Amino acid sequence: MVNMNFVEQANRIFSQAVADYHRTDHVDAPIRNPFAVGTIEHDLYLKNWIDTVQWHLEDIIRDPQIDPVEALALKRRIDKSNQDRTDLVERIDSYFWEQFHEVKAQADARINTESPAWAIDRLSILHVKLWHMQEQVDRADVSQEQHEKCVAKMAVLKEQLSDMTTSISQLLADYRSGARIMKVYRQMKMYNDPTLNPVLYGKK
C-alpha cells in the first residue's frame, strides 16, 4: 500500500540508480537492478536507469561531428527509449490504480491534470538533472561566472526537488482520502503504431 513515505522512497531509489549508472558512465552498461522483478521498487529503479541512459544518448547525438549513419541509429534508439519510458510510466500508473481506484471519492473531489506516475516521471528526470548539474558545479575548468551560474541553477533544482516531493506526497494523500479522483489516461502514442502512423501503414 502506498504510504506517506512513498515519494521519499522513490527519491532514494532514483538517487541510487543514477549513481549506479555513473559507476561505468556508459550507455551500454548492463543494468543490475537490485530489486525483485514485479515490485514497484524494481520499476522505479528501471525508470530512472532509462532516463539516465537517454540523457546521455541525447548528449551523444548532439555531437556536431557525429557520423550521420550513427546519428540515425541513435535516433532510433532514443525513439525506442521513449516508448520504453512511456510503457513503464503506464505500468507504474497501474500500480497506483490498484492502490486507489476503490477509494470512495468525496462529494467535492477534484481531478488532477496528470496521473501520479507522470509526476513520478518528472521527479526521476529531476534526479538526473541534479546529478549532471552537480558535475558542472564541480568543474575546475570554467570561469567564476559560469561556476556561479551553475551554483544558482543547482539551488533552483534542489528547491524544485523539495517542492515536487511535497506536492506528489500531497497528491497521493488526496487520492488516499478521496479528495481527488484517481484517473489514468493512457498516452496512446501514434507514431510508433504501424496501424496509426500514415508513414508506417503506407498512406500516399
Secondary structure in CASP SS format (residue, H / E / C, confidence):
PFRMAT SS
TARGET T0000
AUTHOR 0000-0000-0000
METHOD secondary structure of the structure
MODEL  1
M C 1.00
V C 1.00
N C 1.00
M C 1.00
N C 1.00
F H 1.00
V H 1.00
E H 1.00
Q H 1.00
A H 1.00
N H 1.00
R H 1.00
I H 1.00
F H 1.00
S H 1.00
Q H 1.00
A H 1.00
V H 1.00
A H 1.00
D H 1.00
Y H 1.00
H C 1.00
R C 1.00
T C 1.00
D C 1.00
H C 1.00
V C 1.00
D C 1.00
A C 1.00
P C 1.00
I C 1.00
R C 1.00
N C 1.00
P C 1.00
F C 1.00
A C 1.00
V C 1.00
G C 1.00
T C 1.00
I H 1.00
E H 1.00
H H 1.00
D H 1.00
L H 1.00
Y H 1.00
L H 1.00
K H 1.00
N H 1.00
W H 1.00
I H 1.00
D H 1.00
T H 1.00
V H 1.00
Q H 1.00
W H 1.00
H H 1.00
L H 1.00
E H 1.00
D H 1.00
I H 1.00
I H 1.00
R C 1.00
D C 1.00
P C 1.00
Q C 1.00
I C 1.00
D C 1.00
P H 1.00
V H 1.00
E H 1.00
A H 1.00
L H 1.00
A H 1.00
L H 1.00
K H 1.00
R H 1.00
R H 1.00
I H 1.00
D H 1.00
K H 1.00
S H 1.00
N H 1.00
Q H 1.00
D H 1.00
R H 1.00
T H 1.00
D H 1.00
L H 1.00
V H 1.00
E H 1.00
R H 1.00
I H 1.00
D H 1.00
S H 1.00
Y H 1.00
F H 1.00
W H 1.00
E H 1.00
Q H 1.00
F H 1.00
H C 1.00
E C 1.00
V C 1.00
K C 1.00
A C 1.00
Q C 1.00
A C 1.00
D C 1.00
A C 1.00
R E 1.00
I E 1.00
N C 1.00
T C 1.00
E C 1.00
S C 1.00
P H 1.00
A H 1.00
W H 1.00
A H 1.00
I H 1.00
D H 1.00
R H 1.00
L H 1.00
S H 1.00
I H 1.00
L H 1.00
H H 1.00
V H 1.00
K H 1.00
L H 1.00
W H 1.00
H H 1.00
M H 1.00
Q H 1.00
E H 1.00
Q H 1.00
V H 1.00
D H 1.00
R C 1.00
A C 1.00
D C 1.00
V C 1.00
S C 1.00
Q H 1.00
E H 1.00
Q H 1.00
H H 1.00
E H 1.00
K H 1.00
C H 1.00
V H 1.00
A H 1.00
K H 1.00
M H 1.00
A H 1.00
V H 1.00
L H 1.00
K H 1.00
E H 1.00
Q H 1.00
L H 1.00
S H 1.00
D H 1.00
M H 1.00
T H 1.00
T H 1.00
S H 1.00
I H 1.00
S H 1.00
Q H 1.00
L H 1.00
L H 1.00
A H 1.00
D H 1.00
Y H 1.00
R H 1.00
S H 1.00
G C 1.00
A C 1.00
R E 1.00
I E 1.00
M C 1.00
K C 1.00
V C 1.00
Y C 1.00
R C 1.00
Q C 1.00
M C 1.00
K C 1.00
M C 1.00
Y C 1.00
N C 1.00
D C 1.00
P C 1.00
T C 1.00
L C 1.00
N C 1.00
P H 1.00
V H 1.00
L H 1.00
Y H 1.00
G C 1.00
K C 1.00
K C 1.00
END
